């Protein structure tokens, strides 16, 4: 694991290794207010040996929420909660990015202020998609997403402003990086995708128009924190949440070049195979590498050996791991020693307390 465990300069920071903790929705924000709590502080601090932690997706506004119990970054209390998380990670000499999230149409009126409809580029329901809500009687359950309202052109500066204000708060909280979530079928990806964006204004039609909102959001975040502290997540060929982008590779390469021109720190590619999309080819990975001059992170069911090979081939600079980090807070040390990995408990992925969250054993606590 020589490459995987070697340092890496990313933007303004040098990471201690190339093992990135992927963003993982765990639905454990404290209530009321969707605020990071002491439990979340412990969870992230336990995993601070990652070269970089990318936080769970964090909504930039109430409008941007699609799942109950996920944290936000739009109130003073949420900012204060995240500040505690960052300080705990830094105390363990770790580095952490805040992933900025707006779900768009992957939502429900139960999650929206005053029962409003979710918003999207076009008034098209995400067929087969679900979100997680708390019903009026207190019952928590997954429900189908609702038909969204199409955003008007004059509302889009307000969407950009939500990200800008989130960037201000993320910077104040002390995050090392801010990651713009433009993947996985959420709002920015909905604008990018040919099937979910049926607009006829300057934000629809051509690839350049469909990419416009992502780049406006990115420019707003850069203006607040600097390009060398910004990353973006894309998911070409993602097939869930009723996304079917006929120009997935073209839009990824177009954006990669636009990101290069802005000098952002990294591009984070979420590979689609876990969600039913096709496996990315090495040829396409090489095209992304050629188009983007920053650091390139790939995420998608990699083993340590797979990650080492990807970096050795020069196709990526780092690899993000999701479920292995759920069950192995000391994942980096396990990779270093070639130790067996704990198996994650799927029943505790979303919601609950410490069980299945902060109680996985580390190597020094394993039974003899």
C-alpha positions as CSV (number, residue, x, y, z in Angstrom):
1,X,0.0,0.0,0.0
2,X,2.9,2.3,-0.6
3,X,1.0,4.7,-2.9
4,X,-2.3,4.6,-1.0
5,X,-0.6,5.4,2.4
6,X,1.7,8.1,1.0
7,X,1.1,11.8,1.6
8,X,-0.7,13.9,-1.0
9,X,-0.8,17.7,-1.6
10,X,-4.4,18.8,-2.2
11,X,-4.9,22.5,-2.7
12,X,-3.6,24.3,0.4
13,X,-3.2,21.1,2.5
14,X,-0.9,18.1,2.6
15,X,-3.0,15.0,3.5
16,X,-1.2,12.3,5.5
17,X,-2.4,9.6,3.2
18,X,-4.7,9.0,0.2
19,X,-7.4,7.1,2.0
20,X,-10.5,9.4,1.9
21,X,-13.6,8.9,4.0
22,X,-16.5,9.1,1.6
23,X,-19.6,11.2,2.5
24,X,-22.0,8.9,4.4
25,X,-25.6,9.8,5.3
26,X,-26.2,8.4,8.8
27,X,-29.3,10.3,9.9
28,X,-28.2,11.1,13.4
29,X,-28.4,14.9,13.6
30,X,-29.9,16.0,17.0
31,X,-33.4,17.4,17.1
32,X,-35.0,19.8,16.9
33,X,-33.0,21.7,14.3
34,X,-30.9,19.1,12.5
35,X,-27.8,20.0,14.5
36,X,-24.5,18.0,14.8
37,X,-24.2,16.8,18.4
38,X,-21.5,15.3,20.7
39,X,-22.3,11.9,19.2
40,X,-21.4,13.2,15.7
41,X,-18.2,14.8,17.1
42,X,-17.1,11.4,18.5
43,X,-17.9,9.6,15.2
44,X,-15.8,11.9,13.1
45,X,-13.0,12.2,15.5
46,X,-12.7,8.4,15.6
47,X,-12.1,8.4,11.8
48,X,-9.6,11.3,11.7
49,X,-6.7,9.2,10.6
50,X,-8.3,9.3,7.1
51,X,-6.2,11.5,4.8
52,X,-9.4,13.5,4.3
53,X,-12.9,13.1,5.7
54,X,-15.7,14.3,3.5
55,X,-18.6,15.0,5.8
56,X,-22.1,13.5,5.3
57,X,-24.1,15.5,2.8
58,X,-25.3,18.7,4.6
59,X,-28.2,20.7,3.4
60,X,-27.6,24.3,2.5
61,X,-31.2,25.3,3.4
62,X,-34.4,23.8,4.7
63,X,-35.6,23.7,1.1
64,X,-32.5,21.5,0.3
65,X,-33.5,18.7,2.7
66,X,-34.7,15.4,1.5
67,X,-34.2,13.1,4.5
68,X,-35.2,13.6,8.1
69,X,-32.4,13.7,10.7
70,X,-29.7,14.9,8.3
71,X,-27.6,17.9,9.4
72,X,-27.8,21.4,7.9
73,X,-25.4,24.3,7.7
74,X,-27.9,27.2,7.5
75,X,-28.5,28.1,11.2
76,X,-26.2,29.4,14.0
77,X,-26.8,26.2,16.0
78,X,-25.9,24.0,13.1
79,X,-22.7,26.0,12.4
80,X,-21.8,25.7,16.1
81,X,-22.3,22.0,16.0
82,X,-20.1,21.6,13.0
83,X,-17.5,23.8,14.6
84,X,-17.2,21.2,17.4
85,X,-16.8,18.4,14.8
86,X,-14.0,20.3,13.0
87,X,-12.2,21.1,16.2
88,X,-12.3,17.4,17.3
89,X,-11.0,16.2,13.9
90,X,-8.2,18.8,13.9
91,X,-7.3,17.8,17.5
92,X,-6.5,14.4,16.1
93,X,-4.5,15.9,13.2
94,X,-7.1,15.1,10.7
95,X,-8.5,17.1,7.7
96,X,-12.2,17.4,6.9
97,X,-14.4,18.8,4.0
98,X,-18.0,19.9,4.3
99,X,-20.2,18.5,1.5
100,X,-22.8,21.1,0.5
101,X,-26.1,19.6,-0.6
102,X,-29.4,20.6,-2.1
103,X,-31.7,17.6,-2.9
104,X,-34.0,19.4,-5.3
105,X,-36.9,17.0,-6.2
106,X,-35.7,14.2,-4.0
107,X,-37.9,15.5,-1.2
108,X,-41.4,15.7,0.2
109,X,-43.7,18.5,1.5
110,X,-43.3,17.0,5.1
111,X,-39.7,18.1,5.0
112,X,-40.3,21.5,3.5
113,X,-41.1,24.8,5.3
114,X,-44.9,25.3,5.5
115,X,-45.5,22.1,3.6
116,X,-44.2,23.6,0.3
117,X,-43.6,21.4,-2.7
118,X,-39.9,20.4,-3.4
119,X,-38.2,22.4,-6.2
120,X,-36.4,21.1,-9.3
121,X,-35.3,22.3,-12.8
122,X,-38.5,21.0,-14.2
123,X,-41.8,19.8,-12.7
124,X,-41.0,16.1,-13.2
125,X,-41.4,13.6,-10.4
126,X,-38.4,11.3,-9.8
127,X,-40.0,8.0,-10.6
128,X,-39.2,5.2,-8.1
129,X,-37.3,7.6,-5.8
130,X,-37.9,7.8,-2.1
131,X,-37.1,10.1,0.8
132,X,-37.1,9.6,4.5
133,X,-39.7,11.6,6.6
134,X,-41.2,11.8,10.0
135,X,-45.0,11.6,9.7
136,X,-47.2,13.9,11.8
137,X,-47.9,11.0,14.2
138,X,-44.1,10.7,14.8
139,X,-43.6,7.6,12.6
140,X,-40.4,7.6,10.6
141,X,-40.6,6.0,7.2
142,X,-39.5,6.0,3.6
143,X,-42.1,7.5,1.2
144,X,-42.1,8.2,-2.5
145,X,-40.9,11.7,-3.5
146,X,-43.5,14.2,-4.6
147,X,-43.9,16.1,-7.8
148,X,-41.6,19.2,-7.6
149,X,-42.3,22.7,-8.6
150,X,-40.1,24.0,-11.4
151,X,-37.8,26.8,-10.3
152,X,-38.3,30.1,-12.2
153,X,-35.2,31.7,-13.7
154,X,-35.3,34.6,-11.3
155,X,-35.2,32.2,-8.3
156,X,-31.9,30.7,-9.3
157,X,-29.7,33.5,-7.8
158,X,-31.4,32.6,-4.5
159,X,-30.3,29.0,-4.9
160,X,-26.8,30.2,-5.5
161,X,-27.1,32.4,-2.4
162,X,-28.0,29.4,-0.3
163,X,-24.7,27.8,-1.3
164,X,-22.8,31.0,-0.8
165,X,-24.1,31.5,2.8
166,X,-23.4,27.8,3.5
167,X,-19.8,28.4,2.3
168,X,-19.5,31.4,4.7
169,X,-20.7,29.3,7.6
170,X,-18.4,26.3,6.6
171,X,-15.4,28.6,6.4
172,X,-16.2,30.1,9.9
173,X,-16.6,26.5,11.3
174,X,-13.0,25.9,10.2
175,X,-13.5,23.2,7.5
176,X,-10.4,22.5,5.4
177,X,-12.4,22.2,2.2
178,X,-15.9,22.7,0.9
179,X,-17.2,20.1,-1.5
180,X,-20.0,21.0,-3.9
181,X,-22.3,18.0,-4.3
182,X,-23.3,17.9,-7.9
183,X,-23.9,14.2,-8.0
184,X,-26.2,11.3,-7.2
185,X,-29.4,12.8,-8.7
186,X,-29.7,15.8,-6.4
187,X,-30.5,19.4,-7.5
188,X,-27.3,20.3,-9.4
189,X,-27.3,16.8,-11.1
190,X,-30.9,17.3,-12.0
191,X,-29.9,20.5,-13.9
192,X,-27.1,18.6,-15.6
193,X,-29.1,15.6,-16.7
194,X,-30.8,15.6,-20.0
195,X,-33.9,13.8,-18.8
196,X,-34.6,15.8,-15.6
197,X,-33.9,19.2,-17.1
198,X,-36.5,20.2,-19.7
199,X,-36.0,23.9,-19.4
200,X,-36.0,26.3,-22.3
201,X,-34.3,29.2,-20.6
202,X,-30.5,29.8,-20.2
203,X,-30.3,26.9,-17.8
204,X,-31.7,24.2,-20.1
205,X,-31.2,22.7,-23.5
206,X,-27.5,22.7,-24.4
207,X,-24.8,21.1,-22.2
208,X,-23.4,24.5,-21.4
209,X,-26.8,25.8,-20.2
210,X,-27.4,22.7,-18.1
211,X,-24.0,23.1,-16.5
212,X,-24.5,26.8,-15.8
213,X,-26.0,26.5,-12.3
214,X,-23.3,24.1,-11.1
215,X,-20.6,26.6,-12.2
216,X,-22.5,29.6,-10.7
217,X,-22.7,27.7,-7.4
218,X,-19.0,26.8,-7.6
219,X,-18.0,30.4,-8.4
220,X,-20.0,31.6,-5.3
221,X,-18.3,29.1,-3.1
222,X,-14.8,29.9,-4.5
223,X,-15.5,33.6,-3.9
224,X,-16.0,32.9,-0.2
225,X,-13.2,30.4,0.6
226,X,-10.8,30.3,-2.4
227,X,-10.4,27.7,-5.2
228,X,-7.7,25.8,-3.4
229,X,-10.1,24.9,-0.7
230,X,-12.9,23.7,-2.9
231,X,-13.8,20.3,-4.4
232,X,-16.8,19.0,-6.5
233,X,-18.4,15.6,-6.6
234,X,-19.8,14.3,-9.9
235,X,-21.4,10.9,-10.6
236,X,-21.3,10.2,-14.4
237,X,-23.7,7.4,-15.5
238,X,-25.5,7.5,-12.1
239,X,-28.8,5.7,-12.7
240,X,-30.8,6.0,-9.5
241,X,-33.3,8.8,-8.6
242,X,-34.7,8.6,-12.1
243,X,-31.5,10.1,-13.7
244,X,-30.8,9.1,-17.3
245,X,-28.3,11.6,-18.7
246,X,-27.7,11.0,-22.4
247,X,-24.6,13.2,-22.2
248,X,-23.1,12.0,-18.9
249,X,-19.5,11.6,-20.1
250,X,-19.5,14.8,-22.2
251,X,-20.9,16.9,-19.3
252,X,-18.3,15.4,-16.9
253,X,-15.4,16.3,-19.3
254,X,-16.9,19.7,-19.9
255,X,-17.1,20.4,-16.2
256,X,-13.7,18.9,-15.5
257,X,-12.1,21.5,-17.9
258,X,-14.2,24.3,-16.4
259,X,-13.0,23.2,-12.9
260,X,-9.4,23.2,-14.1
261,X,-9.8,26.7,-15.4
262,X,-10.9,27.8,-11.9
263,X,-8.0,25.9,-10.2
264,X,-10.1,24.0,-7.7
265,X,-8.4,21.5,-5.3
266,X,-10.0,18.3,-6.3
267,X,-12.7,16.4,-8.3
268,X,-14.4,13.6,-6.6
269,X,-15.9,11.0,-8.9
270,X,-18.7,8.7,-7.5
271,X,-18.7,5.6,-9.6
272,X,-22.2,4.4,-10.5
273,X,-22.0,0.6,-10.3
274,X,-23.4,0.5,-6.7
275,X,-26.6,2.3,-7.9
276,X,-27.2,0.1,-11.0
277,X,-25.2,2.2,-13.5
278,X,-22.4,0.9,-15.8
279,X,-18.9,0.4,-14.5
280,X,-16.6,3.3,-15.5
281,X,-13.9,2.3,-18.0
282,X,-10.2,3.1,-17.5
283,X,-10.4,4.9,-20.9
284,X,-13.0,7.3,-19.5
285,X,-11.0,7.7,-16.2
286,X,-8.0,8.6,-18.4
287,X,-10.1,11.2,-20.2
288,X,-11.1,12.8,-16.9
289,X,-7.5,12.8,-15.8
290,X,-6.5,14.5,-19.0
291,X,-9.3,17.1,-18.6
292,X,-8.7,18.0,-15.0
293,X,-5.5,19.4,-13.6
294,X,-6.3,19.1,-9.8
295,X,-6.3,16.1,-7.7
296,X,-8.7,13.3,-8.7
297,X,-10.5,11.1,-6.1
298,X,-12.5,8.0,-7.2
299,X,-15.1,6.3,-5.0
300,X,-16.9,3.1,-5.6
301,X,-16.5,-0.3,-3.8
302,X,-12.7,-0.2,-4.0
303,X,-10.6,-2.6,-2.0
304,X,-7.2,-1.4,-0.7
305,X,-5.5,-3.4,-3.5
306,X,-7.8,-1.9,-6.1
307,X,-7.1,1.6,-4.8
308,X,-3.3,1.0,-4.8
309,X,-3.5,-0.2,-8.4
310,X,-5.6,2.8,-9.5
311,X,-3.1,5.3,-8.0
312,X,-0.1,3.3,-9.3
313,X,-1.6,3.5,-12.9
314,X,-1.8,7.3,-12.5
315,X,-5.6,7.3,-13.1
316,X,-6.4,8.7,-9.7
317,X,-4.6,10.5,-6.8
318,X,-6.7,9.2,-3.9
319,X,-9.6,6.8,-3.3
320,X,-12.7,7.3,-1.1
321,X,-14.1,4.5,1.0
322,X,-17.6,4.5,2.4
323,X,-19.0,1.4,4.1
324,X,-15.5,0.2,5.2
325,X,-15.2,3.5,7.2
326,X,-18.6,2.9,8.8
327,X,-17.4,-0.3,10.5
328,X,-13.7,0.5,10.8
329,X,-12.8,3.8,12.4
330,X,-9.1,2.7,12.2
331,X,-9.4,1.8,8.5
332,X,-6.1,3.3,7.6
333,X,-4.2,1.3,10.2
334,X,-6.0,-1.9,9.1
335,X,-4.8,-1.2,5.5
336,X,-1.3,-0.6,6.9
337,X,-1.2,-3.9,8.7
338,X,-3.3,-5.9,6.2
339,X,-5.7,-6.6,9.0
340,X,-9.2,-8.1,8.6
341,X,-12.0,-5.5,8.4
342,X,-15.1,-5.4,10.6
343,X,-18.4,-6.1,8.8
344,X,-20.8,-3.1,8.8
345,X,-24.3,-3.7,10.3
346,X,-26.7,-2.5,7.6
347,X,-29.6,-2.3,10.1
348,X,-27.8,0.6,11.8
349,X,-26.8,2.6,8.8
350,X,-29.6,5.2,9.1
351,X,-30.9,6.6,12.3
352,X,-30.4,5.5,15.9
353,X,-27.7,6.3,18.5
354,X,-24.2,5.1,19.3
355,X,-24.9,1.4,18.4
356,X,-23.6,0.8,14.9
357,X,-22.2,4.3,14.8
358,X,-19.4,4.9,17.4
359,X,-19.1,1.4,18.9
360,X,-17.2,-0.5,16.2
361,X,-14.0,-2.0,17.7
362,X,-10.6,-0.8,16.7
363,X,-7.6,-3.2,16.4
364,X,-6.4,-2.5,20.0
365,X,-9.9,-3.4,21.3
366,X,-10.4,-6.6,19.4
367,X,-11.1,-9.7,21.5
368,X,-8.1,-12.0,21.8
